[in-house]
Amino acid sequence: MTQVGAEQARKELAELLRRVGYAKERVVISVHGKDLAALVSMEDLLALESLEDILDTLEAERALARIQSGDEPTLSLDQVDEMIGHAS
């Protein structure tokens, strides 16, 4: 993984994009010594988004299991409407 400052990244953007896109290199960009962002290939981005989807699905399944087991309190839509002031 390569680390560059923001000014260097600005000057070398085309080269960095080639390295990321074709060589699958990851580039971390820092501002004032603090890592702020990263350039990653589309392949890496799609993999990250896929992983996020899997984690979201697992969390939803765990929440549903807690609700179905009675371990998680639930509210009806009417109760929620009443709480936020939309009761009819």
HTML snippet that shows the backbone in 3Dmol.js (N, CA, C, O; Angstrom):
<script src="https://3Dmol.org/build/3Dmol-min.js"></script>
<div id="view" style="width:600px;height:400px;position:relative"></div>
<script>
const pdb = `
ATOM      1  N   MET A   1       0.864  -1.175   0.000  1.00  0.00           N
ATOM      2  CA  MET A   1       0.000   0.000   0.000  1.00  0.00           C
ATOM      3  C   MET A   1       0.904   1.229   0.000  1.00  0.00           C
ATOM      4  O   MET A   1       1.901   1.295   0.719  1.00  0.00           O
ATOM      5  N   THR A   2       0.531   2.182  -0.814  1.00  0.00           N
ATOM      6  CA  THR A   2       1.280   3.426  -0.953  1.00  0.00           C
ATOM      7  C   THR A   2       0.598   4.524  -0.158  1.00  0.00           C
ATOM      8  O   THR A   2      -0.631   4.583  -0.105  1.00  0.00           O
ATOM      9  N   GLN A   3       1.381   5.389   0.457  1.00  0.00           N
ATOM     10  CA  GLN A   3       0.830   6.541   1.165  1.00  0.00           C
ATOM     11  C   GLN A   3       1.399   7.798   0.543  1.00  0.00           C
ATOM     12  O   GLN A   3       2.606   7.908   0.331  1.00  0.00           O
ATOM     13  N   VAL A   4       0.517   8.751   0.249  1.00  0.00           N
ATOM     14  CA  VAL A   4       0.945  10.027  -0.322  1.00  0.00           C
ATOM     15  C   VAL A   4       0.170  11.156   0.331  1.00  0.00           C
ATOM     16  O   VAL A   4      -0.942  10.973   0.827  1.00  0.00           O
ATOM     17  N   GLY A   5       0.786  12.326   0.317  1.00  0.00           N
ATOM     18  CA  GLY A   5       0.099  13.514   0.796  1.00  0.00           C
ATOM     19  C   GLY A   5      -0.877  14.002  -0.266  1.00  0.00           C
ATOM     20  O   GLY A   5      -0.761  13.640  -1.437  1.00  0.00           O
ATOM     21  N   ALA A   6      -1.823  14.810   0.138  1.00  0.00           N
ATOM     22  CA  ALA A   6      -2.860  15.294  -0.771  1.00  0.00           C
ATOM     23  C   ALA A   6      -2.259  16.096  -1.925  1.00  0.00           C
ATOM     24  O   ALA A   6      -2.706  15.961  -3.064  1.00  0.00           O
ATOM     25  N   GLU A   7      -1.263  16.921  -1.650  1.00  0.00           N
ATOM     26  CA  GLU A   7      -0.646  17.724  -2.704  1.00  0.00           C
ATOM     27  C   GLU A   7       0.041  16.833  -3.734  1.00  0.00           C
ATOM     28  O   GLU A   7      -0.084  17.052  -4.939  1.00  0.00           O
ATOM     29  N   GLN A   8       0.765  15.827  -3.251  1.00  0.00           N
ATOM     30  CA  GLN A   8       1.409  14.883  -4.167  1.00  0.00           C
ATOM     31  C   GLN A   8       0.364  14.108  -4.964  1.00  0.00           C
ATOM     32  O   GLN A   8       0.538  13.881  -6.161  1.00  0.00           O
ATOM     33  N   ALA A   9      -0.719  13.703  -4.304  1.00  0.00           N
ATOM     34  CA  ALA A   9      -1.786  12.968  -4.989  1.00  0.00           C
ATOM     35  C   ALA A   9      -2.402  13.827  -6.087  1.00  0.00           C
ATOM     36  O   ALA A   9      -2.710  13.325  -7.168  1.00  0.00           O
ATOM     37  N   ARG A  10      -2.583  15.113  -5.819  1.00  0.00           N
ATOM     38  CA  ARG A  10      -3.137  16.019  -6.829  1.00  0.00           C
ATOM     39  C   ARG A  10      -2.215  16.096  -8.043  1.00  0.00           C
ATOM     40  O   ARG A  10      -2.674  16.040  -9.183  1.00  0.00           O
ATOM     41  N   LYS A  11      -0.927  16.223  -7.794  1.00  0.00           N
ATOM     42  CA  LYS A  11       0.043  16.339  -8.882  1.00  0.00           C
ATOM     43  C   LYS A  11       0.170  15.046  -9.677  1.00  0.00           C
ATOM     44  O   LYS A  11       0.411  15.081 -10.884  1.00  0.00           O
ATOM     45  N   GLU A  12       0.011  13.902  -9.007  1.00  0.00           N
ATOM     46  CA  GLU A  12       0.263  12.602  -9.638  1.00  0.00           C
ATOM     47  C   GLU A  12      -1.014  11.785  -9.830  1.00  0.00           C
ATOM     48  O   GLU A  12      -0.955  10.561  -9.941  1.00  0.00           O
ATOM     49  N   LEU A  13      -2.164  12.454  -9.869  1.00  0.00           N
ATOM     50  CA  LEU A  13      -3.435  11.733  -9.903  1.00  0.00           C
ATOM     51  C   LEU A  13      -3.526  10.742 -11.057  1.00  0.00           C
ATOM     52  O   LEU A  13      -3.938   9.601 -10.849  1.00  0.00           O
ATOM     53  N   ALA A  14      -3.158  11.142 -12.247  1.00  0.00           N
ATOM     54  CA  ALA A  14      -3.271  10.245 -13.399  1.00  0.00           C
ATOM     55  C   ALA A  14      -2.426   8.983 -13.177  1.00  0.00           C
ATOM     56  O   ALA A  14      -2.884   7.872 -13.445  1.00  0.00           O
ATOM     57  N   GLU A  15      -1.209   9.159 -12.694  1.00  0.00           N
ATOM     58  CA  GLU A  15      -0.334   8.001 -12.442  1.00  0.00           C
ATOM     59  C   GLU A  15      -0.893   7.122 -11.325  1.00  0.00           C
ATOM     60  O   GLU A  15      -0.880   5.896 -11.431  1.00  0.00           O
ATOM     61  N   LEU A  16      -1.378   7.742 -10.266  1.00  0.00           N
ATOM     62  CA  LEU A  16      -1.962   6.968  -9.164  1.00  0.00           C
ATOM     63  C   LEU A  16      -3.177   6.182  -9.642  1.00  0.00           C
ATOM     64  O   LEU A  16      -3.352   5.022  -9.267  1.00  0.00           O
ATOM     65  N   LEU A  17      -4.011   6.800 -10.460  1.00  0.00           N
ATOM     66  CA  LEU A  17      -5.181   6.093 -10.989  1.00  0.00           C
ATOM     67  C   LEU A  17      -4.771   4.892 -11.833  1.00  0.00           C
ATOM     68  O   LEU A  17      -5.402   3.838 -11.762  1.00  0.00           O
ATOM     69  N   ARG A  18      -3.723   5.045 -12.626  1.00  0.00           N
ATOM     70  CA  ARG A  18      -3.233   3.897 -13.406  1.00  0.00           C
ATOM     71  C   ARG A  18      -2.760   2.775 -12.486  1.00  0.00           C
ATOM     72  O   ARG A  18      -3.073   1.605 -12.708  1.00  0.00           O
ATOM     73  N   ARG A  19      -2.009   3.139 -11.460  1.00  0.00           N
ATOM     74  CA  ARG A  19      -1.495   2.119 -10.535  1.00  0.00           C
ATOM     75  C   ARG A  19      -2.629   1.412  -9.797  1.00  0.00           C
ATOM     76  O   ARG A  19      -2.592   0.198  -9.600  1.00  0.00           O
ATOM     77  N   VAL A  20      -3.634   2.184  -9.393  1.00  0.00           N
ATOM     78  CA  VAL A  20      -4.787   1.603  -8.694  1.00  0.00           C
ATOM     79  C   VAL A  20      -5.620   0.751  -9.647  1.00  0.00           C
ATOM     80  O   VAL A  20      -5.988  -0.379  -9.323  1.00  0.00           O
ATOM     81  N   GLY A  21      -5.910   1.294 -10.808  1.00  0.00           N
ATOM     82  CA  GLY A  21      -6.799   0.612 -11.744  1.00  0.00           C
ATOM     83  C   GLY A  21      -6.199  -0.618 -12.386  1.00  0.00           C
ATOM     84  O   GLY A  21      -6.885  -1.628 -12.545  1.00  0.00           O
ATOM     85  N   TYR A  22      -4.936  -0.554 -12.757  1.00  0.00           N
ATOM     86  CA  TYR A  22      -4.326  -1.660 -13.493  1.00  0.00           C
ATOM     87  C   TYR A  22      -3.475  -2.572 -12.626  1.00  0.00           C
ATOM     88  O   TYR A  22      -3.486  -3.788 -12.818  1.00  0.00           O
ATOM     89  N   ALA A  23      -2.733  -2.007 -11.671  1.00  0.00           N
ATOM     90  CA  ALA A  23      -1.866  -2.820 -10.826  1.00  0.00           C
ATOM     91  C   ALA A  23      -2.548  -3.216  -9.519  1.00  0.00           C
ATOM     92  O   ALA A  23      -1.968  -3.929  -8.700  1.00  0.00           O
ATOM     93  N   LYS A  24      -3.782  -2.751  -9.330  1.00  0.00           N
ATOM     94  CA  LYS A  24      -4.582  -3.055  -8.131  1.00  0.00           C
ATOM     95  C   LYS A  24      -3.889  -2.587  -6.848  1.00  0.00           C
ATOM     96  O   LYS A  24      -4.092  -3.155  -5.775  1.00  0.00           O
ATOM     97  N   GLU A  25      -3.073  -1.545  -6.978  1.00  0.00           N
ATOM     98  CA  GLU A  25      -2.407  -0.961  -5.817  1.00  0.00           C
ATOM     99  C   GLU A  25      -3.421  -0.130  -5.041  1.00  0.00           C
ATOM    100  O   GLU A  25      -4.334   0.447  -5.632  1.00  0.00           O
ATOM    101  N   ARG A  26      -3.269  -0.068  -3.747  1.00  0.00           N
ATOM    102  CA  ARG A  26      -4.117   0.787  -2.903  1.00  0.00           C
ATOM    103  C   ARG A  26      -3.292   1.984  -2.464  1.00  0.00           C
ATOM    104  O   ARG A  26      -2.130   1.843  -2.083  1.00  0.00           O
ATOM    105  N   VAL A  27      -3.895   3.156  -2.520  1.00  0.00           N
ATOM    106  CA  VAL A  27      -3.180   4.382  -2.197  1.00  0.00           C
ATOM    107  C   VAL A  27      -3.938   5.114  -1.100  1.00  0.00           C
ATOM    108  O   VAL A  27      -5.123   5.415  -1.244  1.00  0.00           O
ATOM    109  N   VAL A  28      -3.253   5.393  -0.013  1.00  0.00           N
ATOM    110  CA  VAL A  28      -3.831   6.160   1.095  1.00  0.00           C
ATOM    111  C   VAL A  28      -3.370   7.599   0.946  1.00  0.00           C
ATOM    112  O   VAL A  28      -2.185   7.870   0.753  1.00  0.00           O
ATOM    113  N   ILE A  29      -4.321   8.516   1.037  1.00  0.00           N
ATOM    114  CA  ILE A  29      -4.020   9.936   0.905  1.00  0.00           C
ATOM    115  C   ILE A  29      -4.150  10.600   2.269  1.00  0.00           C
ATOM    116  O   ILE A  29      -5.156  10.440   2.962  1.00  0.00           O
ATOM    117  N   SER A  30      -3.120  11.343   2.638  1.00  0.00           N
ATOM    118  CA  SER A  30      -3.129  11.997   3.949  1.00  0.00           C
ATOM    119  C   SER A  30      -3.132  13.511   3.790  1.00  0.00           C
ATOM    120  O   SER A  30      -2.641  14.063   2.806  1.00  0.00           O
ATOM    121  N   VAL A  31      -3.699  14.149   4.788  1.00  0.00           N
ATOM    122  CA  VAL A  31      -3.716  15.608   4.860  1.00  0.00           C
ATOM    123  C   VAL A  31      -3.153  15.990   6.218  1.00  0.00           C
ATOM    124  O   VAL A  31      -3.660  15.557   7.252  1.00  0.00           O
ATOM    125  N   HIS A  32      -2.114  16.794   6.211  1.00  0.00           N
ATOM    126  CA  HIS A  32      -1.441  17.202   7.448  1.00  0.00           C
ATOM    127  C   HIS A  32      -1.045  15.981   8.289  1.00  0.00           C
ATOM    128  O   HIS A  32      -1.168  15.991   9.514  1.00  0.00           O
ATOM    129  N   GLY A  33      -0.573  14.941   7.616  1.00  0.00           N
ATOM    130  CA  GLY A  33      -0.096  13.751   8.311  1.00  0.00           C
ATOM    131  C   GLY A  33      -1.178  12.786   8.767  1.00  0.00           C
ATOM    132  O   GLY A  33      -0.872  11.749   9.355  1.00  0.00           O
ATOM    133  N   LYS A  34      -2.427  13.108   8.506  1.00  0.00           N
ATOM    134  CA  LYS A  34      -3.531  12.243   8.928  1.00  0.00           C
ATOM    135  C   LYS A  34      -4.119  11.541   7.710  1.00  0.00           C
ATOM    136  O   LYS A  34      -4.503  12.192   6.739  1.00  0.00           O
ATOM    137  N   ASP A  35      -4.191  10.195   7.762  1.00  0.00           N
ATOM    138  CA  ASP A  35      -4.794   9.437   6.675  1.00  0.00           C
ATOM    139  C   ASP A  35      -6.260   9.830   6.557  1.00  0.00           C
ATOM    140  O   ASP A  35      -7.017   9.750   7.525  1.00  0.00           O
ATOM    141  N   LEU A  36      -6.654  10.259   5.346  1.00  0.00           N
ATOM    142  CA  LEU A  36      -7.982  10.821   5.177  1.00  0.00           C
ATOM    143  C   LEU A  36      -8.840  10.046   4.192  1.00  0.00           C
ATOM    144  O   LEU A  36     -10.055   9.949   4.365  1.00  0.00           O
ATOM    145  N   ALA A  37      -8.219   9.498   3.166  1.00  0.00           N
ATOM    146  CA  ALA A  37      -8.985   8.818   2.115  1.00  0.00           C
ATOM    147  C   ALA A  37      -8.090   7.784   1.451  1.00  0.00           C
ATOM    148  O   ALA A  37      -6.887   7.716   1.702  1.00  0.00           O
ATOM    149  N   ALA A  38      -8.719   6.975   0.587  1.00  0.00           N
ATOM    150  CA  ALA A  38      -7.947   5.970  -0.134  1.00  0.00           C
ATOM    151  C   ALA A  38      -8.467   5.835  -1.556  1.00  0.00           C
ATOM    152  O   ALA A  38      -9.660   5.985  -1.818  1.00  0.00           O
ATOM    153  N   LEU A  39      -7.553   5.552  -2.458  1.00  0.00           N
ATOM    154  CA  LEU A  39      -7.914   5.182  -3.820  1.00  0.00           C
ATOM    155  C   LEU A  39      -7.816   3.672  -3.902  1.00  0.00           C
ATOM    156  O   LEU A  39      -6.785   3.088  -3.569  1.00  0.00           O
ATOM    157  N   VAL A  40      -8.885   3.047  -4.345  1.00  0.00           N
ATOM    158  CA  VAL A  40      -8.899   1.593  -4.497  1.00  0.00           C
ATOM    159  C   VAL A  40      -9.491   1.251  -5.856  1.00  0.00           C
ATOM    160  O   VAL A  40     -10.219   2.050  -6.444  1.00  0.00           O
ATOM    161  N   SER A  41      -9.178   0.072  -6.348  1.00  0.00           N
ATOM    162  CA  SER A  41      -9.714  -0.362  -7.632  1.00  0.00           C
ATOM    163  C   SER A  41     -11.215  -0.585  -7.516  1.00  0.00           C
ATOM    164  O   SER A  41     -11.747  -0.751  -6.419  1.00  0.00           O
ATOM    165  N   MET A  42     -11.886  -0.588  -8.652  1.00  0.00           N
ATOM    166  CA  MET A  42     -13.317  -0.885  -8.672  1.00  0.00           C
ATOM    167  C   MET A  42     -13.567  -2.284  -8.120  1.00  0.00           C
ATOM    168  O   MET A  42     -14.570  -2.523  -7.447  1.00  0.00           O
ATOM    169  N   GLU A  43     -12.659  -3.202  -8.405  1.00  0.00           N
ATOM    170  CA  GLU A  43     -12.780  -4.566  -7.880  1.00  0.00           C
ATOM    171  C   GLU A  43     -12.804  -4.554  -6.349  1.00  0.00           C
ATOM    172  O   GLU A  43     -13.626  -5.228  -5.727  1.00  0.00           O
ATOM    173  N   ASP A  44     -11.893  -3.779  -5.748  1.00  0.00           N
ATOM    174  CA  ASP A  44     -11.868  -3.674  -4.287  1.00  0.00           C
ATOM    175  C   ASP A  44     -13.126  -3.006  -3.753  1.00  0.00           C
ATOM    176  O   ASP A  44     -13.676  -3.437  -2.740  1.00  0.00           O
ATOM    177  N   LEU A  45     -13.585  -1.961  -4.426  1.00  0.00           N
ATOM    178  CA  LEU A  45     -14.799  -1.260  -3.986  1.00  0.00           C
ATOM    179  C   LEU A  45     -16.005  -2.186  -4.029  1.00  0.00           C
ATOM    180  O   LEU A  45     -16.796  -2.223  -3.086  1.00  0.00           O
ATOM    181  N   LEU A  46     -16.150  -2.929  -5.114  1.00  0.00           N
ATOM    182  CA  LEU A  46     -17.280  -3.857  -5.224  1.00  0.00           C
ATOM    183  C   LEU A  46     -17.208  -4.943  -4.156  1.00  0.00           C
ATOM    184  O   LEU A  46     -18.235  -5.345  -3.609  1.00  0.00           O
ATOM    185  N   ALA A  47     -16.003  -5.417  -3.859  1.00  0.00           N
ATOM    186  CA  ALA A  47     -15.840  -6.418  -2.803  1.00  0.00           C
ATOM    187  C   ALA A  47     -16.222  -5.834  -1.449  1.00  0.00           C
ATOM    188  O   ALA A  47     -16.889  -6.496  -0.654  1.00  0.00           O
ATOM    189  N   LEU A  48     -15.808  -4.609  -1.183  1.00  0.00           N
ATOM    190  CA  LEU A  48     -16.151  -3.944   0.078  1.00  0.00           C
ATOM    191  C   LEU A  48     -17.656  -3.754   0.198  1.00  0.00           C
ATOM    192  O   LEU A  48     -18.228  -4.004   1.259  1.00  0.00           O
ATOM    193  N   GLU A  49     -18.302  -3.316  -0.873  1.00  0.00           N
ATOM    194  CA  GLU A  49     -19.752  -3.130  -0.837  1.00  0.00           C
ATOM    195  C   GLU A  49     -20.482  -4.459  -0.652  1.00  0.00           C
ATOM    196  O   GLU A  49     -21.506  -4.521   0.028  1.00  0.00           O
ATOM    197  N   SER A  50     -19.954  -5.509  -1.253  1.00  0.00           N
ATOM    198  CA  SER A  50     -20.537  -6.841  -1.089  1.00  0.00           C
ATOM    199  C   SER A  50     -20.422  -7.290   0.370  1.00  0.00           C
ATOM    200  O   SER A  50     -21.367  -7.833   0.942  1.00  0.00           O
ATOM    201  N   LEU A  51     -19.263  -7.056   0.950  1.00  0.00           N
ATOM    202  CA  LEU A  51     -19.056  -7.402   2.359  1.00  0.00           C
ATOM    203  C   LEU A  51     -19.997  -6.617   3.252  1.00  0.00           C
ATOM    204  O   LEU A  51     -20.555  -7.174   4.198  1.00  0.00           O
ATOM    205  N   GLU A  52     -20.186  -5.326   2.971  1.00  0.00           N
ATOM    206  CA  GLU A  52     -21.128  -4.518   3.752  1.00  0.00           C
ATOM    207  C   GLU A  52     -22.544  -5.080   3.646  1.00  0.00           C
ATOM    208  O   GLU A  52     -23.267  -5.131   4.641  1.00  0.00           O
ATOM    209  N   ASP A  53     -22.943  -5.504   2.442  1.00  0.00           N
ATOM    210  CA  ASP A  53     -24.275  -6.090   2.259  1.00  0.00           C
ATOM    211  C   ASP A  53     -24.431  -7.358   3.093  1.00  0.00           C
ATOM    212  O   ASP A  53     -25.473  -7.574   3.713  1.00  0.00           O
ATOM    213  N   ILE A  54     -23.407  -8.188   3.107  1.00  0.00           N
ATOM    214  CA  ILE A  54     -23.446  -9.429   3.894  1.00  0.00           C
ATOM    215  C   ILE A  54     -23.569  -9.109   5.378  1.00  0.00           C
ATOM    216  O   ILE A  54     -24.370  -9.723   6.082  1.00  0.00           O
ATOM    217  N   LEU A  55     -22.777  -8.151   5.856  1.00  0.00           N
ATOM    218  CA  LEU A  55     -22.833  -7.773   7.272  1.00  0.00           C
ATOM    219  C   LEU A  55     -24.193  -7.175   7.632  1.00  0.00           C
ATOM    220  O   LEU A  55     -24.727  -7.453   8.706  1.00  0.00           O
ATOM    221  N   ASP A  56     -24.753  -6.360   6.744  1.00  0.00           N
ATOM    222  CA  ASP A  56     -26.093  -5.795   6.982  1.00  0.00           C
ATOM    223  C   ASP A  56     -27.140  -6.902   7.071  1.00  0.00           C
ATOM    224  O   ASP A  56     -28.021  -6.861   7.929  1.00  0.00           O
ATOM    225  N   THR A  57     -27.040  -7.890   6.184  1.00  0.00           N
ATOM    226  CA  THR A  57     -27.988  -9.008   6.193  1.00  0.00           C
ATOM    227  C   THR A  57     -27.865  -9.807   7.482  1.00  0.00           C
ATOM    228  O   THR A  57     -28.874 -10.179   8.082  1.00  0.00           O
ATOM    229  N   LEU A  58     -26.638 -10.071   7.911  1.00  0.00           N
ATOM    230  CA  LEU A  58     -26.435 -10.809   9.164  1.00  0.00           C
ATOM    231  C   LEU A  58     -27.003 -10.047  10.359  1.00  0.00           C
ATOM    232  O   LEU A  58     -27.625 -10.646  11.237  1.00  0.00           O
ATOM    233  N   GLU A  59     -26.793  -8.738  10.398  1.00  0.00           N
ATOM    234  CA  GLU A  59     -27.324  -7.931  11.500  1.00  0.00           C
ATOM    235  C   GLU A  59     -28.848  -7.936  11.482  1.00  0.00           C
ATOM    236  O   GLU A  59     -29.477  -8.025  12.536  1.00  0.00           O
ATOM    237  N   ALA A  60     -29.444  -7.842  10.305  1.00  0.00           N
ATOM    238  CA  ALA A  60     -30.908  -7.883  10.197  1.00  0.00           C
ATOM    239  C   ALA A  60     -31.442  -9.237  10.649  1.00  0.00           C
ATOM    240  O   ALA A  60     -32.473  -9.308  11.318  1.00  0.00           O
ATOM    241  N   GLU A  61     -30.747 -10.305  10.288  1.00  0.00           N
ATOM    242  CA  GLU A  61     -31.173 -11.646  10.716  1.00  0.00           C
ATOM    243  C   GLU A  61     -31.067 -11.793  12.228  1.00  0.00           C
ATOM    244  O   GLU A  61     -31.936 -12.398  12.855  1.00  0.00           O
ATOM    245  N   ARG A  62     -30.007 -11.242  12.817  1.00  0.00           N
ATOM    246  CA  ARG A  62     -29.869 -11.294  14.286  1.00  0.00           C
ATOM    247  C   ARG A  62     -30.966 -10.487  14.965  1.00  0.00           C
ATOM    248  O   ARG A  62     -31.532 -10.929  15.965  1.00  0.00           O
ATOM    249  N   ALA A  63     -31.273  -9.304  14.429  1.00  0.00           N
ATOM    250  CA  ALA A  63     -32.337  -8.469  15.008  1.00  0.00           C
ATOM    251  C   ALA A  63     -33.682  -9.175  14.903  1.00  0.00           C
ATOM    252  O   ALA A  63     -34.465  -9.155  15.852  1.00  0.00           O
ATOM    253  N   LEU A  64     -33.958  -9.793  13.771  1.00  0.00           N
ATOM    254  CA  LEU A  64     -35.210 -10.525  13.596  1.00  0.00           C
ATOM    255  C   LEU A  64     -35.301 -11.697  14.565  1.00  0.00           C
ATOM    256  O   LEU A  64     -36.364 -11.969  15.122  1.00  0.00           O
ATOM    257  N   ALA A  65     -34.188 -12.384  14.762  1.00  0.00           N
ATOM    258  CA  ALA A  65     -34.175 -13.509  15.702  1.00  0.00           C
ATOM    259  C   ALA A  65     -34.448 -13.026  17.129  1.00  0.00           C
ATOM    260  O   ALA A  65     -35.156 -13.688  17.888  1.00  0.00           O
ATOM    261  N   ARG A  66     -33.877 -11.853  17.493  1.00  0.00           N
ATOM    262  CA  ARG A  66     -34.132 -11.302  18.835  1.00  0.00           C
ATOM    263  C   ARG A  66     -35.603 -10.941  18.987  1.00  0.00           C
ATOM    264  O   ARG A  66     -36.193 -11.180  20.041  1.00  0.00           O
ATOM    265  N   ILE A  67     -36.197 -10.373  17.957  1.00  0.00           N
ATOM    266  CA  ILE A  67     -37.617 -10.009  18.008  1.00  0.00           C
ATOM    267  C   ILE A  67     -38.477 -11.257  18.121  1.00  0.00           C
ATOM    268  O   ILE A  67     -39.393 -11.314  18.941  1.00  0.00           O
ATOM    269  N   GLN A  68     -38.184 -12.252  17.298  1.00  0.00           N
ATOM    270  CA  GLN A  68     -38.981 -13.482  17.299  1.00  0.00           C
ATOM    271  C   GLN A  68     -38.847 -14.250  18.604  1.00  0.00           C
ATOM    272  O   GLN A  68     -39.774 -14.957  19.000  1.00  0.00           O
ATOM    273  N   SER A  69     -37.716 -14.124  19.276  1.00  0.00           N
ATOM    274  CA  SER A  69     -37.520 -14.834  20.542  1.00  0.00           C
ATOM    275  C   SER A  69     -38.125 -14.073  21.714  1.00  0.00           C
ATOM    276  O   SER A  69     -38.223 -14.603  22.821  1.00  0.00           O
ATOM    277  N   GLY A  70     -38.530 -12.830  21.470  1.00  0.00           N
ATOM    278  CA  GLY A  70     -39.102 -12.022  22.543  1.00  0.00           C
ATOM    279  C   GLY A  70     -38.050 -11.273  23.339  1.00  0.00           C
ATOM    280  O   GLY A  70     -38.382 -10.602  24.316  1.00  0.00           O
ATOM    281  N   ASP A  71     -36.790 -11.373  22.942  1.00  0.00           N
ATOM    282  CA  ASP A  71     -35.703 -10.683  23.651  1.00  0.00           C
ATOM    283  C   ASP A  71     -35.611  -9.204  23.291  1.00  0.00           C
ATOM    284  O   ASP A  71     -34.931  -8.438  23.974  1.00  0.00           O
ATOM    285  N   GLU A  72     -36.286  -8.809  22.232  1.00  0.00           N
ATOM    286  CA  GLU A  72     -36.234  -7.430  21.755  1.00  0.00           C
ATOM    287  C   GLU A  72     -37.632  -6.841  21.852  1.00  0.00           C
ATOM    288  O   GLU A  72     -38.570  -7.398  21.282  1.00  0.00           O
ATOM    289  N   PRO A  73     -37.795  -5.722  22.562  1.00  0.00           N
ATOM    290  CA  PRO A  73     -39.124  -5.116  22.644  1.00  0.00           C
ATOM    291  C   PRO A  73     -39.548  -4.574  21.280  1.00  0.00           C
ATOM    292  O   PRO A  73     -38.718  -4.108  20.500  1.00  0.00           O
ATOM    293  N   THR A  74     -40.826  -4.640  21.010  1.00  0.00           N
ATOM    294  CA  THR A  74     -41.348  -4.146  19.735  1.00  0.00           C
ATOM    295  C   THR A  74     -42.487  -3.174  19.978  1.00  0.00           C
ATOM    296  O   THR A  74     -43.111  -3.181  21.039  1.00  0.00           O
ATOM    297  N   LEU A  75     -42.747  -2.352  19.001  1.00  0.00           N
ATOM    298  CA  LEU A  75     -43.850  -1.399  19.038  1.00  0.00           C
ATOM    299  C   LEU A  75     -44.676  -1.571  17.776  1.00  0.00           C
ATOM    300  O   LEU A  75     -44.147  -1.893  16.712  1.00  0.00           O
ATOM    301  N   SER A  76     -45.962  -1.355  17.902  1.00  0.00           N
ATOM    302  CA  SER A  76     -46.819  -1.368  16.717  1.00  0.00           C
ATOM    303  C   SER A  76     -46.661  -0.033  15.997  1.00  0.00           C
ATOM    304  O   SER A  76     -46.137   0.925  16.565  1.00  0.00           O
ATOM    305  N   LEU A  77     -47.111   0.027  14.762  1.00  0.00           N
ATOM    306  CA  LEU A  77     -47.055   1.277  14.012  1.00  0.00           C
ATOM    307  C   LEU A  77     -47.892   2.352  14.700  1.00  0.00           C
ATOM    308  O   LEU A  77     -47.504   3.520  14.725  1.00  0.00           O
ATOM    309  N   ASP A  78     -49.028   1.964  15.254  1.00  0.00           N
ATOM    310  CA  ASP A  78     -49.860   2.925  15.979  1.00  0.00           C
ATOM    311  C   ASP A  78     -49.116   3.505  17.178  1.00  0.00           C
ATOM    312  O   ASP A  78     -49.213   4.702  17.451  1.00  0.00           O
ATOM    313  N   GLN A  79     -48.379   2.666  17.892  1.00  0.00           N
ATOM    314  CA  GLN A  79     -47.608   3.143  19.038  1.00  0.00           C
ATOM    315  C   GLN A  79     -46.513   4.121  18.599  1.00  0.00           C
ATOM    316  O   GLN A  79     -46.280   5.132  19.261  1.00  0.00           O
ATOM    317  N   VAL A  80     -45.856   3.824  17.506  1.00  0.00           N
ATOM    318  CA  VAL A  80     -44.817   4.709  17.000  1.00  0.00           C
ATOM    319  C   VAL A  80     -45.440   6.042  16.567  1.00  0.00           C
ATOM    320  O   VAL A  80     -44.917   7.107  16.893  1.00  0.00           O
ATOM    321  N   ASP A  81     -46.552   5.980  15.838  1.00  0.00           N
ATOM    322  CA  ASP A  81     -47.237   7.208  15.419  1.00  0.00           C
ATOM    323  C   ASP A  81     -47.613   8.055  16.632  1.00  0.00           C
ATOM    324  O   ASP A  81     -47.459   9.277  16.618  1.00  0.00           O
ATOM    325  N   GLU A  82     -48.099   7.407  17.665  1.00  0.00           N
ATOM    326  CA  GLU A  82     -48.485   8.134  18.884  1.00  0.00           C
ATOM    327  C   GLU A  82     -47.258   8.780  19.527  1.00  0.00           C
ATOM    328  O   GLU A  82     -47.333   9.917  19.992  1.00  0.00           O
ATOM    329  N   MET A  83     -46.142   8.075  19.558  1.00  0.00           N
ATOM    330  CA  MET A  83     -44.923   8.601  20.182  1.00  0.00           C
ATOM    331  C   MET A  83     -44.399   9.830  19.455  1.00  0.00           C
ATOM    332  O   MET A  83     -43.871  10.747  20.085  1.00  0.00           O
ATOM    333  N   ILE A  84     -44.542   9.854  18.136  1.00  0.00           N
ATOM    334  CA  ILE A  84     -44.001  10.987  17.381  1.00  0.00           C
ATOM    335  C   ILE A  84     -45.054  12.023  17.044  1.00  0.00           C
ATOM    336  O   ILE A  84     -44.791  12.975  16.309  1.00  0.00           O
ATOM    337  N   GLY A  85     -46.238  11.834  17.581  1.00  0.00           N
ATOM    338  CA  GLY A  85     -47.270  12.854  17.440  1.00  0.00           C
ATOM    339  C   GLY A  85     -48.099  12.787  16.192  1.00  0.00           C
ATOM    340  O   GLY A  85     -48.691  13.789  15.790  1.00  0.00           O
ATOM    341  N   HIS A  86     -48.158  11.623  15.560  1.00  0.00           N
ATOM    342  CA  HIS A  86     -48.967  11.487  14.350  1.00  0.00           C
ATOM    343  C   HIS A  86     -50.250  10.703  14.627  1.00  0.00           C
ATOM    344  O   HIS A  86     -50.889  10.214  13.695  1.00  0.00           O
ATOM    345  N   ALA A  87     -50.623  10.583  15.882  1.00  0.00           N
ATOM    346  CA  ALA A  87     -51.822   9.813  16.218  1.00  0.00           C
ATOM    347  C   ALA A  87     -53.045  10.495  15.620  1.00  0.00           C
ATOM    348  O   ALA A  87     -53.170  11.719  15.636  1.00  0.00           O
ATOM    349  N   SER A  88     -53.944   9.666  15.090  1.00  0.00           N
ATOM    350  CA  SER A  88     -55.147  10.233  14.476  1.00  0.00           C
ATOM    351  C   SER A  88     -56.281  10.297  15.455  1.00  0.00           C
ATOM    352  O   SER A  88     -57.372  10.748  15.106  1.00  0.00           O
TER     353      SER A  88
END
`;
const viewer = $3Dmol.createViewer("view");
viewer.addModel(pdb, "pdb");
viewer.setStyle({}, {cartoon: {color: "spectrum"}});
viewer.zoomTo();
viewer.render();
</script>
